Amino acid sequence: MNLIKLFLPLLRRQWLMMFTGLLLAFITLVAGIGLLSLSGWFLSATAVAGLSLATAQAFNFFTPAGGVRFLSIARTASRYGERLATHEATFRLLTELRVKVWRALMPLADKDLAGLRQSELLNRLVADIDTLDHLYLRLLVPMGAFVAVLLALFAFIGWFDSRLAMLLCGGVLLALCCIPLSFYLLGRSSAVAVVNEKRRYRVQSLEFLGGLAELWLFGALDKYRHDLDLTEQQWQRSQRTMASLQGLSQAVLVLVHGVLILLMLVMASSGVGDRVPPGPLAAMVLFASLAVMEMLMPLAGAFSQLAGCLAAGDRVNDIIDKKSDIAFGDKAQLPAGDIYFEDIEFGYQPRHPVLSQFSLRIRQGSRVAVLGKTGVGKSSLFTLLTRGYNPDSGRILVGETDIQDVTEKALRSAITVVSQRVHLFAGTLKDNLAMACETPPTDVALMQVLERVGLGYLAEGSDGLKQWIGEGGRLLSGGETRRIGIARALLKDSPILLLDEPTEGLDRRTERQMLALLFEHAKDKTLVMISHRLTAMTEMDAIHILENGRVRASGSHEALVAQHPEYRALSLCRE
């Protein structure tokens, strides 16, 4: 049911190309059966005509020979066209399905994707969707063509002899009902195992490659490689089982086909309709019986893969059916104003609150620092403000506007975030900078911001801003990656600037330079910075210390040094 629900809207949009592929598959089978049947009749009729001089001279050799050539060309051309049409339809279906999955993924927030690893998502987008090509290409097309050709074959042979038509078509239909269903039941667990083991292997491979440096440093490389090898062996065992079942299904089908031909031979030996053997029509019927193998073979292993296709469809449907708890409003703009956290209750897990009865006011245009030990909820403030999660209770206002009432675009335009982890895409230096701008920036503007963060040398080569920075910025150091994140913030003009440990990993001198740039950029903006260090605290209008999910102390740097012993200790350590 999930598979039908997944594919039905797509099938409606691609019906023309799919019908073209099905029609060409039907023509291919008809041409193949007609070619073999006509050839059998032609050879037999030629032999019979050659028994006497009169019949040999009266026999028309040219029309059947022309029919054989025509059917040969038609079969070749339709087979080629069918391959083009069915694969084009399959690629269109998979393309639309991937777009549909991406559109379902895009609105999902951090909370909605918390239970899914990135490698698992990648597997569903690639491997599971690729598995679904089986539905149309290897099941719907062969089944549709089979039914249409079976009806045509029954009408054709039934025109000569209804008994032979009943035997041939009834036997083929019985074989279709029994053999694929039996092997579907036999291979159901193995087909699901192939899909699951493939998923596990891809996930483990991505995690193994991603953590290769850490595994090597800690001497755990052999253990994880051994686990990867075990998963691969299990996957191969499942594949061998499926291959054996498919081979066995084909062998059974060949056996049933042979028995059916023998029965047709016995029945045709007593005559075809009102004609008596030995006659060309008997050969035609027997050759038609031989030709039905072409329409049966594609179905031999089709149903054995159906269980795996259903399992992949369920996983893809899980993403499409996932609805985000984060609902945005319809206000097209977030007006400037003070930021209010009012009686916030929030936790990532039930009964484990991170913020409890949390209230805080951040004045518009001020510079505010939020300090505290790891796990007290500092980053959670940014997560709530950017709507990665919703608070369990309470509300967040900017001015008099609840952030839940504005559109996502308005919220994203109003806030710039420099996070602890800066992600760089596999692309050019220009691409990774320009993504921060709503309108395409000039090369001059990009060069200026690179110079400001001390990275102008990255664009000095022959490629300039088109310099490739590698997958995840592998060609850059950690400090360079951090400064590209700051450069992005400098390129975006938003009224609210959120800094989550923006200078982590930088030396003291570079840290001060980067903070000076950010403070200069934040003139007349609201700046909120999370930090474990007291660098630039004297530049802050207010400092809030969090403890147990609440604000324990607030004030300026000088006031906290005088009144708060723990803050004074941190200040002395900094000095």
N, C-alpha and C positions, 0 to 999 in steps of 0.2 A: 504493500500500500504506500509506504514511504517513497519507493522508487517511482511509482506512477505519479504521485504527487510532485516529485522532483522534476520529472521529465515532461509531464503533460503540457505545461505552458511553453516549454522549449519546442516540443514537437509541433505545436500549432504554428509557431513562427517560421519553422523550417520545413513545413510540409511539402512545398514544391520540390526542393532539392531531394528530400527523402523519398517522395513519390517517384521522382525521376530515377533514383537509384534502384528502387523496388521494381519499376517497370523494366529497366534494363536487365536486372537480374532475371526477371520472368522471361524476357526475350532470349537471354543467353541459354536458359534451361530448355526452352521450347526449341531453339535452334539446335542445341546439342542432341536432344531426343529425336528431333526430326531428321537430323543429319544421319544418325546411326540407323534409324528406322528406314529411311529412304535408301541408304546404302545397302542394308540387308535385303530390302525388296528388289533393288536394282540388280544386285548380284544374282539373286535367285531367279528373277524374271529373265535375265540375260541367259542364264544356264538353261532354263526351260525353253526359251525361244530358240536356242541353238540346237535343239533336238531335231529340228527339220529345217530344210532350206526355205520353205514357204514362211514359216513363223519368223525365221531369222531376218528375211527380207522385209517382213511387215512390221517388225518391232521398232519402236521409236527410241533410239539410243540417246538422242540429243537432249530431249526435254529432261529426263531424269538426271543426266550428267550436268546439265545447267543448274538443276535444283540442288544437286550436291555441292556445286561450287558456290552457289548463292548462300546456302546455309552455312558453309564453312566460313565465308567472308562475314556473314551476319553474326555468327557466333563469336568470331575473333573481335570484330568491331564493338559488339554489345558488351563483351567481357571487359574490354578496355574502358569503354564508357561507364560501365557499372562500377569498376574500381575507382575511376575518377569521381563519379557522382556520390557514391557511398562514403568515400573517405572525405570528400569535401563537406558533405552533410555532417559527418562525425566531428570533423574539426570545428565546424560552426557550432554544433551542439556543445562541445567541450569549452569552446571560447565563451559562449553565452553563459555556461554554467560557472566558469571561473569568475566572470564579471559579476554574476549574481552572488557568488560567495564573497567576493571582495566588497560588494555593496552591503552585504550583511555584516561584514567584519568592521567596516569603517565607523559605524556609529557606536561600536562597543567600547566601553571605557575600561580602565584598569581592573575594576571590580569584576566585570563580565568575563575577562580573559585570565583571571587570576589562577584558575585551575588548569590552564592549558600551557604546555611548554611551546616555545617557538618552533622547535623541531617537529612537534606533533602537528602544529598548524601548517607547517610547510608540507608535511606528508599528506595532509588532507587536501591541500591545494594542488598537489602534484600527483602523487601516486594514486590516491583514492579516486580522483576525478579521471585520471587515465584509465583506471580499471573499468569505469562506467562506459567506455567506448564499446565494451562487449555487448551492451544491451541492444543497440541499433545495428552495429556492424555484423555481429556474429549470431544474433538471435532474431531480431525483428525482420531483417531483410531475408535471411534464409527461410524463416517460417512463413512470411507472407508470400514469397515466391513459390514455396512448396505447396501451399494451399491452392494458389491460382493454377499452377501447372498440373496438380493432381486433378482438379476439376476439368481442365482442358484435355488431359490424357484420358480420363474416363469417358468424356464425350467422343473423343476420336476413336478409341478402340471399341467403345460401345456401339458406334455406328456400324462396325463390322460384326462384332459378337459381344453381346451383353454379358455372357457368362465369363469370358476372358477378362472383360473390363472390371467386373465385380471381383474376380480373383486377384488381379494385379493391384488395383487401387485399394481394395479392402485389405490385402496383405501389407501393402506399403503403409496404409493408415494405422493398422494394428501395430506394426513395427515402430512407427513414430510415437504412438501412445505408450508403449511398454518400455522400449529400450531407453530413450532419454530420461523418462521418469525414474526408472530403476537406477540409472547411473547418477541422476541428480541426488537421489537419497543416499546412494553409496558414497558419493564424493562431497556431500554437503559439509561435513566437518573438515575434510582436507582442504576444500576450496576456501573456507573461512580461515583456516590455519595459514594458508599461503598468503592471504591478504594481511593477516595480523602479524605474521613473522616478517613479512616484507616491511611493514610499518615499524616494527621493533628494530629491525636491522638499520633502516634509514635513520631513525631517531638516535640509536646508539652510535652510528657512524658520525653523524653531525656533532654529537656531544664529544665523541672521542677526538675528532679533528679540532674542534673548538678548544678543548682543554689539553691539547697535546703538550704544550710547554709545561703546564703544571704537573701533568702525569709524569713527564720525563724528569722534572726536578725532584719530585717526591718518590721516585722509584716505583710508581704504580703502573707503569706502561704495560708490563707483561700481563698483569691481572686483568686490566680492562681490555687488552687485546684478546686475551683468552675468552672473556665473556662475549666479545664481539664474534669470535670464531664459533662459539657454541650456538649463538643465535643464527649465524649463517648456516651452520650444519642442520639446525632444526628447519630452517626455511627450505634448504635443499631437499631434506627428507619429505617435506610436504609437497614440494614440486615433483619429486619422483613418484610419489603416490598418485598425484593428479595425472602425470604423464602415463603411468601404468593403467589407470582407469580409462583414460581417453583411448589408449591403444586397445584395451580390452573391449571397449564399446564399439570401436571400429571393426574389431575381429568378429564380434557378435553380429554386427550389422552385415558384414560380408557373408557370414554363415546364413543368416536369415534370407539375404538376397539370393544366395545360391539355391536354397530350398525353394524359394518362390519361383525362380527360373525353371527348376525341374518340374514343379507343378504346372507351370505354364506350358512347358514342352509336352507333358503328358496330355494335358487337355487340348492343346492345339493339334496334336497328332491325330485326333479324331475329326478334325476339320475346323475351319474358321467360318462361322456362319453357315451359309448354304454352300460354300466351296469345300471341296474335298482335297486332302493332301495327296501327294506333295505339291504344295503351291507356294507362290511368293508371299502370299499374305501371312502364312505361318511364320516365315522368316522375319517378316516385318514386325509381327507381334513379339517374337522372341528378342529381336534386337531392341525393340522399345522397352522390353523388360530389363535388358542389360543396361539401357541408358538411364533408368531411374536411379541408378547408384549415384549419379552426379548430383541429384537433388537430395539424396539422403545423407551423403557423407558430411556436408557442413553442419548437420544437426547432431552428428554422433557425439561430439564433445561440447556442444553449445550449452546444454543444460547443466553439465557438470560444473561449469564456471558460474552458474547463476547465483549460487549461495554466496560466493565471494563478492559478486556484484551487489547483492543485497546488503551485505555487511558494509561495503564501501559507501553505498548510498545512504545508509543509516548515519554514518559518521559525518558525511557532507551535510545531511539534513540537520544534524545537531547544531551546526554552525548557522545555517540559514534560519532555523527556527528560534535561535537564541535572541531574546529581546533584551535590550539594555534597560537597566533601572534608571539610567540617567536621562531624564526628559528635559529638553530645553524649551524655553518659552518663545514668544513671537516678537519681543521687542528688538528692534534692529540696531539699538545703540545702548551701550552701558555708560550712563552719565558719570562724570567725574565726581568724586566725593570721598569722604572718610570711609574706611573699611571697618565694618563691625562684625565680630564673631559673637553671636548672642546665644548663650546657654547651650553650647555645643556638646553633644554626647556622641562619641564615635569610637568604634573598634573594628579591626579587620576581622576578628573572630568573635562570635557570640560569647558573652560573659567575660571578655577580656578587653575592657575599655582602654583606649589610648588617651583620649581626651574626655574629661568628666566635668560637667558644669563649667565649661571653658568659655570665658568671655574676654574679649580684647577689642580695643579701639585703636586703629592706626589712622592718624590724621593725614588728610590729603597733602601731598607735597613734602612729607616728612621722611627722614631716614631712620629706619627702625631695625634693630638687631634682635634676633631671638636666639638665646643661648640655652644650653641644658645638656645633660648627659645623653648618651645614645639610648634611643628608645622612649624618650619622654613625649614624643609627638611633634617635634619641630617640622620634619618633612611632611607630616600628615596635614599641617596647616596649608601647605602649598597644594597638596593633593586635593584637599577639599575646595580650596579657592579656584583651582583650575578644573574642578568637577571630574576628577578621576574617580572619586567616590562621592556619595551623598552622605551627609551626617545622619546618624540614627535619629537625632532630634536636634532642635535648634535651627537657626538660619544664619546665612551670611549675606550682609548687605554692602553695597557700594553706594554711598550716599543714602538715598531712600529706596533704592532698587534692589530687590532680591535677585541674586545672580541666577536663580532658577527661572526667572522670568524673561531672560534675554536669549537671543539665538546663539548657537555655538560660534558662528562667525564673529558676532559682536564681542563675545567673551574672549576669543582667541586674539582679536585685534586689540583688545584693551590691555592684554597682559603679555609681557615678555619674561621668559624663564631661562635662567642659566643654571642647569642642573649639575649634579655631581658627575654624572656620566654623560659625556658628549658623544653622540653617535654620528659617525661620518659614513656617508654612503659611498659605494663603489662608483666613483665618477671623478669629474675634474674638480679642481680647486674652486673654479667659478661656480659650478653647480652646487657645491656644498655651502657656499656663501650666499648665493642669490636666493636660496630657498627661504631665507628670512625676510625677503622683501615682497610686499604685495604687488608691486610693479617692477618689471625688469630693471635692475640697476645698470649704470654705465660701468665700463671697465675702469674708468678713472676713479669712480667712487669706491669700487672694490679694492683697487690698489691703495687708495688713501687709508682705508680701514685696516688693510694688512700692514701698512707702514706704522699705523698707530699702535697695533698690538705687537709690533716687532717681528712680523713674519714676511716682510717685503721680499726677503731673499728667496722665498718659495716660488715666486713668480719671475725670477730673474733668468730662468733658462729659456731655451728656444721656444718652448711651448707656452710660456707665460702663464696666464690664468687657466689655460687648458691643461696644465700639468695634472697628470693622473696621480691620485693619492692612494690608490689601492683599496682592496676590500677592507671596510671598517677603518680606513686610515692607517693601514699597516706600514705604509712608507713614512709615517710621521711618528715623532716621539710623543710621549704622554703629555709633556708640557706644550708642544705645538698643537696637539688636539684640543687641550684645554683652552688655549688662546683663540683657536678658531671658533669655539663656542662663545667666547666673549665677543669676538668680531661679529658674529651673528646678532648678538644683543645690541651692538652699536649700530647695526644696519636697520634695526626695527624701531620705529618711533611709537611707543605705547605709553600710556599714562601711568601704568603700574609695572614696576620692574622687580622680579623675584629672583634672588640670588641664593642658591643652595650650595654652600661650600664652593664658591666660584673659583677660588684660587688654590684648591687642594692640590698638592703635588708640585707647586711652584716654589722656587726659592724666595727668600724674604724680599730681596730687591725687586724681583719681577712681580711678586705679589702686591707690593705697594704700588708699582706702576699700573698694574691692571685695575686695582681698586680705585686709583685716582682717575683713570679713564672712565670707569663705570660711574663714579660719583659726578664727574663732569657731565656725562651723558644724562644723568638722572636729575639734573637741575629742573626744578618745577615739576618733577615726577614723584610719585610715591615709591620709595625704595624699601624693600624688606629683605633682610639678609639673615640666613641661618649660618651659624659658625660655631666651631669648637674652640676657635682661637680669638684672641682679643685684638688682633691687628685692626687698626683703623676704628676702634671703638670710640675714640675721642671725636670722630667725625659724626657720630650718631646723635640724633635728637632724643632718642629714647632707646633703652635696652631692657628687654624683658627676659627674665630667667624662668624657665619652665621646670616644674618638678611634679611628678605624679599626675600628669595630665592637666595641670593648672598653672597659672602664673603665680610664682612664689614671690618674686620681687621685681620692681620696675624702677627705672630712674635713668639719670645720665651716668656717664662713665665716672665722673668725679663723685657723685652721690653714692654710687654703689661701692666704690673703693672705700669710702668713709663708713658706710653702714652695713655692708654685706661681707662677712668674713670669707666666705668661699670665693666670692668674686675678687676680693682683695688678694687671696692666695693665687688665683689664676693670673692676676695682674703682675704679681711679684715674679711668678714663673716666666711670664712673657719678658719681663725686664731682664 
